[in-house]
Amino acid sequence: MVRLLAVLLSMFSILSILSACSSTRVLERWPERLPEQHHFLSYYREDADNQLVQTDVQYMTWVLRFYEGWELMPTGWQNIEENMLFNLTEQEHALVSSQMAELGALISAEWAKDNSVRLIDSAMLSLWGAVMQADFASQARIAALTQIHADVRALLEGYLTPLTINEQRYVDTLGVLLEP
């Protein structure tokens, strides 16, 4: 029993150290490729309900995971963005790059919140990623991006409910068929 307690205390110490390292990275070494930290911190500060259940460090860690991926969701927004930008004309590239940046900032700011208060969940992220990459044709990718961007705005503004964000919506609006 004493040995088990010692092992558990050691594991707790290791987790605390890893958490502290994560905090340092999130707050002090923010990746340059991502939107500015102040965007997310101001979004965090505007949500009093989320502040009751999540620290700013926890929130920023989830923002970082959104963009870079992590163990349980290895494909991050940066990976999806690379796929979306592949083989586009210069004009399409500029349009998609701009929309992806804005959409990523909108989605991540909401998704990074605690599960109990957020409107955008991981199932939506997976669905949107699949929809955006379902058809390799550039016009199909742009149409998917445009539809998802409109849906995210409508969801955040209260015109859509989370229940309306489902695969059938994108079958109906875009003709997207996702693999089972």
Secondary structure as UniProt FT lines:
FT   HELIX           2..28
FT   TURN            32..33
FT   HELIX           37..45
FT   HELIX           48..51
FT   TURN            52..53
FT   HELIX           56..68
FT   TURN            71..72
FT   HELIX           77..85
FT   TURN            86..87
FT   HELIX           90..111
FT   TURN            115..117
FT   HELIX           122..132
FT   HELIX           138..156
FT   TURN            157..158
FT   HELIX           162..164
FT   HELIX           167..174
//
